[in-house]
Amino acid sequence: MSELLHIHEPEPSPSRPQWRAFLELGFRPLYMGGCAWAAVSLAVWMYAPGWLTSRLFGVVWHAHEMLWAFIATIAVGFLLTAVNNWTGVNPLSGRKLGGLVLLWLVARIAFLLHGDAAFLVGAACELLFYAGAAWAVGRAIYGTRNRRNYAVPLLILALGIADALFLLEAWRGDYAALMERFNQGLLSMALIALLVARRVIPFFASRGVQGLEIPMHVRSGQWQLYLTACALVANLLQWDVVTALALLGAGGISLWQWLSWKPLAVRRVPLLWILYLGYAMLGAGLLVEAGQRAGWEIRVAWPVHVIGIGGFTLLIIGMVTRTALGHLGRPLKTDRSMVTSYLLMVLAFVLRLLALLPAAPAIPLLHAAACAWIVSLVLYLWRFVPYLIRPRADQPRGRVLKATQVRL
């Protein structure tokens, strides 16, 4: 009688693209789809505006797609993934996640088509997308009694409600009311961005820079969210003075937090300085919005673009890089293409603001900003799509040794 160690050599774990891997977590399809659509939709808006003949025409379509089809979509992808870490429960994967993404995709196509039927299909699919995301996140959070994050499903639902109000005004043809509805969506998104960024930036920074210790600002963060929520309600009720004061407080707290996070300490770490810059611009944008609501002679486009590009988009280009690398099991390091993508997005932001100056050559600056924006996102997709459609890099691969007893 003897025992031998028998070695089984199963096939290596596949490194080819896999639907199962692609639909494993929410960030994979939604980061890819959201960033791709941000590039495509801006190209349509700038170079093929004649296609935009539905009820969401011209600048209305552009504003809607930038906020709800890009920025808010990336936020949903992040939250579907973060909830998995917070609760240990994956809110959506596989066919259910694929169904959610399909709703989003049908809405994008429908809003480009002419006719009321296409608009109604697009609106229904998009609102189902936000309702489905809120339900999935809520089921995971409430089911595990994760009290710290009880507000998160409600914030996703608020994005969907603001979207519904915007689309309703577009259906009615009341374009004078559209900007107010858009502002409600912008502030709903600001609540989510402030909540997430104030949590993750200190965590990422303390891990990314050896010896760096920065405060989490839990108490001031709560006041920051209360004030932004107050601004959201006051904006809905058209109380401009209250809105201005609440935004002034929220923006001031944001910039104070940013200064306390020692921004000079991260200047050599691209994964961090892009997030720091986005957070600073978000705070500055809230202050610009406060000034505009207080009656200062500020063009409406200024706060929209400072918050939307300087705040949300700079945070997004950093987050879709940093969180994707982490969740894909890859080193938390940038290469030349990633840093170039960051710099191009910063350039797009600066050029877009310069185009708003009274004596500026607006059209050439707009075209230059659009090119920088599109190339930035294409670089991100070129670098990350091969990762997003494959299994994690640190998934066990190659030979697996399995010991079994064989009697002779």
Beta strands, then each sheet from edge to edge (+ up, - down):
strand 1: 3-5
strand 2: 405-407
sheet 1: 1+ 2-
end
